[in-house]
Amino acid sequence: MSDNSSTRMTRRGFALTALAGAGVTAACGNGVGNSNAATIDARVNATLNHMYSQYPNTRTLADKAAGMLVMPLVTEAGFVFGGAYGRGALRINDVTVDYYATYKGNAGIQIGAQQYAHVLFFMTQDALADFRRSQGWAAGADAEFVIMNEGESLRADTNTLTSPVLAVVFAQAGLRVGATLEGTKYTRIIP
């Protein structure tokens, strides 16, 4: 019994260590302790400039959007258990109105780490209002992806442009393939 019990403790300890390691990795990549508003805004500006230069048609989306949530750097890591973390800003008419953190947790067969940026375009006032009212908005099926991988061109057809929320995921780097926003939660923060 002691062998079996110690094995369980070791597995549990290993899982907790892996989860803590993922959190530490995420925290290191996102400037924890250096989260003032000016830093976040500078990262948001750089991210938007990069997105507009890589995908010029996103400027048209930005002009039509009621608001944009810009997440300059999301770090995702996992080994059996995983998580993601990042911080960004909600912009309306090119002005920051709120700051947000994004969190994601998952379990399953996974290993690796990656970083990516993403922008959510709220294409209607109702979608923007729902996001701002929520205590913790979760990305799901209502977000239509128009760019998901580096090297893709903007996918925008008549159906896409009528979606209330459009997502652009770009600047991916790391050992995991494919960033997804499914299950990602956004919460308002005070930097």
C-alpha positions as CSV (number, residue, x, y, z in Angstrom):
1,M,0.0,0.0,0.0
2,S,2.8,2.4,0.8
3,D,4.3,1.8,-2.7
4,N,1.0,2.5,-4.4
5,S,0.3,5.5,-2.1
6,S,3.7,7.0,-2.8
7,T,3.2,6.5,-6.5
8,R,0.0,8.5,-6.3
9,M,1.6,11.2,-4.4
10,T,4.4,11.4,-6.9
11,R,2.0,11.6,-9.8
12,R,-0.1,14.2,-8.1
13,G,3.1,16.1,-7.2
14,F,4.3,15.8,-10.8
15,A,1.0,17.1,-12.2
16,L,1.0,20.0,-9.8
17,T,4.6,20.8,-10.6
18,A,3.8,20.8,-14.3
19,L,0.8,23.0,-13.8
20,A,2.9,25.4,-11.7
21,G,5.6,25.4,-14.3
22,A,3.2,26.3,-17.0
23,G,1.9,29.2,-14.9
24,V,5.5,30.4,-14.2
25,T,6.3,30.1,-17.9
26,A,3.2,32.1,-18.8
27,A,3.9,34.7,-16.1
28,C,7.5,35.2,-17.3
29,G,6.5,35.8,-20.9
30,N,3.9,38.4,-20.0
31,G,5.8,40.8,-17.8
32,V,4.1,40.0,-14.5
33,G,5.1,42.8,-12.1
34,N,5.5,45.2,-15.0
35,S,1.8,45.5,-16.0
36,N,1.2,49.2,-15.9
37,A,-1.1,50.7,-18.4
38,A,1.7,52.4,-20.4
39,T,3.4,49.0,-20.9
40,I,0.3,47.3,-22.1
41,D,-0.6,50.2,-24.4
42,A,2.9,50.2,-26.0
43,R,2.5,46.4,-26.6
44,V,-1.0,46.9,-28.1
45,N,0.3,49.6,-30.4
46,A,3.2,47.4,-31.6
47,T,0.9,44.4,-32.1
48,L,-1.6,46.5,-34.2
49,N,1.2,47.9,-36.3
50,H,2.5,44.4,-36.9
51,M,-0.9,43.0,-37.7
52,Y,-1.7,45.9,-40.1
53,S,1.6,45.4,-41.9
54,Q,1.3,41.6,-42.2
55,Y,-2.4,41.6,-43.0
56,P,-3.4,45.0,-44.5
57,N,-7.0,44.0,-44.9
58,T,-7.4,43.9,-41.1
59,R,-7.3,47.7,-41.1
60,T,-10.7,47.6,-42.9
61,L,-12.0,45.3,-40.2
62,A,-10.7,47.7,-37.6
63,D,-12.5,50.7,-39.3
64,K,-15.8,48.8,-39.3
65,A,-15.5,47.3,-35.8
66,A,-17.4,48.7,-32.8
67,G,-14.3,47.8,-30.7
68,M,-11.3,45.6,-30.7
69,L,-9.7,43.5,-27.9
70,V,-6.0,43.4,-28.6
71,M,-3.9,40.7,-26.8
72,P,-0.3,41.3,-27.7
73,L,1.2,38.2,-26.1
74,V,-0.5,35.1,-24.9
75,T,1.8,32.4,-23.5
76,E,0.4,28.8,-23.5
77,A,2.2,25.9,-22.0
78,G,1.3,22.4,-21.0
79,F,2.5,19.0,-20.0
80,V,-0.6,16.9,-19.3
81,F,-2.2,20.0,-17.6
82,G,-1.8,23.3,-19.4
83,G,-2.8,26.9,-19.3
84,A,-2.5,30.2,-21.1
85,Y,-2.2,33.8,-19.9
86,G,-1.9,37.2,-21.4
87,R,-2.9,40.8,-21.0
88,G,-4.3,43.4,-23.4
89,A,-6.6,46.3,-24.0
90,L,-10.0,47.0,-25.3
91,R,-10.0,49.8,-27.8
92,I,-12.9,51.8,-29.1
93,N,-12.3,54.4,-31.8
94,D,-8.5,53.8,-31.3
95,V,-8.7,54.7,-27.6
96,T,-8.0,52.2,-24.8
97,V,-11.2,52.0,-22.6
98,D,-10.4,48.9,-20.5
99,Y,-7.7,46.4,-19.8
100,Y,-8.2,42.6,-19.8
101,A,-6.4,39.5,-18.9
102,T,-7.0,36.2,-20.7
103,Y,-6.9,32.8,-19.0
104,K,-7.2,29.3,-20.3
105,G,-6.8,26.0,-18.6
106,N,-7.0,22.5,-20.0
107,A,-6.0,18.9,-19.4
108,G,-5.3,16.0,-21.7
109,I,-2.6,14.7,-24.0
110,Q,-0.4,17.8,-24.6
111,I,3.2,18.9,-24.3
112,G,4.9,22.1,-25.4
113,A,4.7,25.8,-25.3
114,Q,3.8,28.6,-27.7
115,Q,3.2,32.3,-27.8
116,Y,0.8,34.2,-30.0
117,A,-1.0,37.4,-30.4
118,H,-4.7,37.8,-31.2
119,V,-7.3,40.5,-31.8
120,L,-11.0,40.1,-31.4
121,F,-13.0,42.5,-33.6
122,F,-16.5,43.2,-32.2
123,M,-18.4,44.0,-35.3
124,T,-21.7,45.0,-33.7
125,Q,-22.5,47.3,-30.8
126,D,-24.5,44.4,-29.2
127,A,-21.5,42.1,-29.3
128,L,-19.3,44.8,-27.8
129,A,-21.9,45.5,-25.1
130,D,-22.3,41.8,-24.2
131,F,-18.5,41.5,-23.9
132,R,-18.2,44.6,-21.6
133,R,-21.1,43.6,-19.4
134,S,-19.9,40.1,-18.8
135,Q,-18.0,39.2,-15.6
136,G,-15.8,36.7,-17.6
137,W,-16.5,36.5,-21.3
138,A,-15.5,33.2,-22.8
139,A,-14.5,32.8,-26.5
140,G,-16.4,30.1,-28.2
141,A,-18.4,29.3,-31.3
142,D,-19.5,32.9,-31.7
143,A,-16.0,34.0,-32.7
144,E,-15.4,33.5,-36.4
145,F,-11.7,33.1,-37.3
146,V,-10.5,35.1,-40.3
147,I,-6.8,34.4,-39.7
148,M,-5.5,31.4,-37.6
149,N,-2.1,30.6,-38.9
150,E,1.0,32.5,-39.9
151,G,1.1,32.8,-43.7
152,E,-2.6,32.8,-44.2
153,S,-4.4,35.5,-46.0
154,L,-7.5,37.2,-44.6
155,R,-10.5,35.0,-45.1
156,A,-13.4,37.4,-45.3
157,D,-16.5,36.6,-47.2
158,T,-20.1,37.7,-46.9
159,N,-20.9,35.2,-44.1
160,T,-17.7,36.0,-42.2
161,L,-18.3,39.8,-42.2
162,T,-21.8,39.3,-40.7
163,S,-20.4,37.5,-37.7
164,P,-20.6,39.5,-34.4
165,V,-17.1,38.7,-33.4
166,L,-14.1,38.1,-35.7
167,A,-10.8,36.7,-34.5
168,V,-7.3,37.1,-35.9
169,V,-4.6,34.9,-34.4
170,F,-1.1,35.6,-35.6
171,A,2.6,35.9,-34.7
172,Q,2.8,32.3,-33.4
173,A,6.0,30.9,-32.1
174,G,6.8,27.8,-30.1
175,L,6.7,24.1,-30.1
176,R,2.9,23.6,-30.1
177,V,1.0,23.7,-33.4
178,G,-2.1,25.7,-33.8
179,A,-3.4,28.3,-31.4
180,T,-7.1,28.2,-30.6
181,L,-9.2,30.6,-28.5
182,E,-11.8,27.9,-27.6
183,G,-12.3,28.0,-23.9
184,T,-10.3,31.2,-23.4
185,K,-11.8,33.5,-20.8
186,Y,-11.4,37.3,-20.7
187,T,-11.6,39.3,-17.5
188,R,-11.4,43.1,-16.9
189,I,-8.3,44.1,-14.9
190,I,-6.9,47.2,-13.4
191,P,-3.2,47.5,-14.4
